[in-house]
């Protein structure tokens, strides 16, 4: 095995692990929300994420040959505001949305993130929206419309839950646009660590206040929250950032295309969710639209 082949193979194995981590996040969220109050799931997730991210940031900064720029005191509120309203707001809405709809619907709507980032970039003048990109946006939007006709026999899909998931993706797209200058200046790891650390401090009262109500939850519910915080948020983010440094973005984006499909399959096999007959056509439209937008970006 040559020296170049081994690292490349390892990178693709990491992408496979990332796909599994992010797809399973929907399942573990369902496990947690079955037994724990929503406020506890949200609060504990950010407490654990903050605890994990801060030392990770310190280690990465110490080992980096070109450490990210340190922030000034007056810049901390802006960093916190962008991180909390975008990154954290997106995840809070994700937890609320997944509690109200099926995994299949939630995963498919989450896949719209690149499309909404492109729309925001076009509206703000950051990028030019070409006719082919408009076509991709329209195709993806049609997929979401078709998705609303696919309720399924089980899984609890609902229009309200889908709407909350869509708002969470809109918030995340806004975070990408607003946070890009900060990420370029301070590094995305440093910005995310500040967001998670600040969210953990703010969420601590939620954890304390809901501790008594959560005492009878099973081990699986607690594992669900821990998985969302550590595996999806921290480990998943680090793999994603590492892959982007060593592989073309188009190859890393394959995870975005496969995640909704794998999450839906996991929901069928583990949770017993049965998507409706219109789900596959909707999935084809959404993923086809996302691919078109990404391919011609």
N, C-alpha and C positions, 0 to 999 in steps of 0.2 A: 504494500500500500504506500503510495507516494505521500510526501509531506503535505501537498496541497489537497489531496483527496480526503485524508483523515479529518482535517478541520471542517471541510465542506460537509462531509457526512455528519459530523457532530452537530453542525448548525441546523441541518434539516431534521435531525432527531430532536433538537431543542424546539424547532418550529412545531413538530408533532406533539411534543409535550405541552407547548403553549396552546395549541388547538384543544387539547384535552382539558387543560386547566380552565380555559375560558368557557368552553362548552359545558363543563360540569358545574360551573358557577351557578347556572340557572337551577340545577337540580338541588344543590346544597342550600340555595336560598329558599327553595320550597320546604326542605327539611326543617330549616330554622323557623320559618314563619308558621309552620303547623302548630308549634308549641310555645314559641316565645312571642311576647308583645312586639309589635312593629318597632316601637321606640327603643326596645332593648336590642333588637337586631341591628338597627341603625347605629345606636350609641356604642355598643360593644365592638362593632366592626371598626369604627374609627379610633377607638381607644387602642385596640390591638394593632391596627395599621400604623398609627402614630408611634407606638412603642417599637415596632419593627423598622420603620422607615428612617427614623432619626440616626440610629447607629449605622445603618447601611450607608446613609449619606456621608457620615463621618469617615467611614472606611474608604469609600470610593474617592472622596476628596483627597484623602491622605495619599492614596496610591496613584492618583491621576498625575501624569507628567505636566498637564496644563490645567490646573484646577479652575473651576468656574469662578467668576468674579464674585466677591463678597458684596452683600447688599448693605446699603446705608440705612441708618435708623429710620429715616423718613420714608424709605421705600418698603418697609415691612408691611404697613397697612395695605398698600396696593397689591403686594404679593399675596397677602392673606385674603384680600377681597376677591381677586381673580381666582385663586385656588378654591376658596370656600364656595363661592357662588357657582363656579363652573364644575370643577372636578367633584367636589363633595355634593353640590346640588344635584348633579347628574346621578350620582350613586344613591342619594336619598330617594329621588324620584324612581330610580330603577327598582329599589326594594318595594316601594309603594305599588308600582305598576305590576311587578311580578306577583304580588299578593292578590291582584285583581284579575289576572288573565293567565292564559296558558303559557307554558314554556315555548311552544312552537311559535306562537304569535309574538311573544316578547323577543325571542332570538331573531326572528325575521325583521322586526322593526328596528332592532339594534343595528342590523346590517346596513341600515340607511345612513349611518354616520358619514361616510365619505361623500355621499350625495349632498347632504345638508351642509357640510363644510364647503363644498364647491359652490352651492347656492349663496352662502354667506360671503364667500370670497368674491363672487361676482357682484353681489349687491354693494359691497363696500369698495369695489374697484381694485381689489388686490389682484384678482385674476380675471381674464377675459373668458366669458362663457360663449363657446362656439356652438354652432347649430347641432353638431353631433353630441355635445354635452347636454344641450337642451333635450335632445331626443332621449338620452339616457335618463335624465331627470323625470321626463314624462312617463317613460316605461316603468321606472321604479314606483312612481306615484300611482300608476294604474295597478301595480301589484298590491299596494297597500289597500286600495279600494276593493280589489277582488278578495283580499284577505278577510275583509269584514263579512263576506258571505260564507266564510269557512269557520263555523263555530265548533264543530266536532261533537261527538257523543260525550266525551269526558274532557277534563282539563280546565274547565271554568273560564274559557276565553270570553272576554266581554269588550264591548266598545269603549267603555270608560277606562278599563285597564290598558287597552291598546293606546288610547289617547294620552294617558299618563306616561307610558313608555315612549311615545313619540315626543312628548315635551322633554323627557330626559335626554333624548338624543339631540334635540334642538339646543338644549343647554350645553351639552358636551361640544357641539359644533361651535357655539359661541365661545366656549372656553378655549378651543383650539385657535380661533382667530384672535381673541384678546390676549391669550397667553403666549402666542408665538414670539413677540418681541422680548418678553421676559425670559422665555425658555432659551432663546438665542443668547441672551446676555448672561443669565445666571446658570443655565443648564436645566434641562427638564427634570432631572432627578432632584436637584436642590429645590426647585419650585414645588414639585409634588410633595417632597418631604415637609416643607413648610405648611402646605395645605393640610396634609394628613396630621401633622403635629398639632396645628391649631384646631382642627376638627376634633381630635382626641381630647383636648382640654375642654372644649365646649360641650362635648358629648358625655363627659364624665358624670354630670348630674343626672342624665337620662339613665345611665347604667345603675347608679346608686338608687335612684327613685324606683326603678322597675325590678330591682334585685329580688325582693320578696315575692312578687308575682311570678318570677321566673324560676323559683327554687325547685319546682317539681318537674321541670323540663328534663327530657331524656338526654343521654350522652350524645345521641345522634344530632339533636337540635344544637347543642353547644359546639359540636364538631362542624356543623353547617356554618355557624357564624365565624368560627376560627378559619375555616377553609376560605370563606369570602374575603377575610381580612388578610391572611398570610399568603395563601396559594394564588388566588386570583389577582388581588391588588398589588402585592409586593413582588412575589416571585414571577408572576405573569408579566408585570411591567418590566422587570429587569431583563427577562428573556427577550421581550419585544424590543427594548432599547438596544440590547446586544446584537440581535439579529439585524436591525436596521443599520448598524455600523458596518456589518460585514457582508450583507446581501442586498441586491437591488430591492427597492421598495415594492416593485411589482410582484416579486416572489413572496415577500413577507405578507403582502395583501391577500394571498391565497387563503390565509387563516380567516380573513373576514368573510370570504365566500363559503368556506366549508363549515364555519362555526354554527350558523343557523341549522344546517342539515344535521350535523352531529348532535347538537343540543336537542333537536326534535327526536332523533332516534333514541337518545338516552331517555328522554321523557316517556317515550312509548314503552321502552323495555324496563325502566326502573319505576316510573310513576304510574304507568298504565294509561297515559294520555293517548287519546285517539283523535288526531286532527281530522277536520272535515274534508270532503272530496275536493273542495276548491283550494285546498292548501298547496298542493303541488303546482298548479298553474300560477298561483300567487307567488310562490317561492321562485318559480322560473322568471317571472316578470321582475320581481325585486332584485334578484341576483343578476339578471341580465342588464337591468338598468345601472346597478352599481358597477358592474364590469365595464360597461360602456363609458361611464364617467371616469373611472380609474384608468382605463386603457388609453384614453385620449387626453389625459391630464398632463 
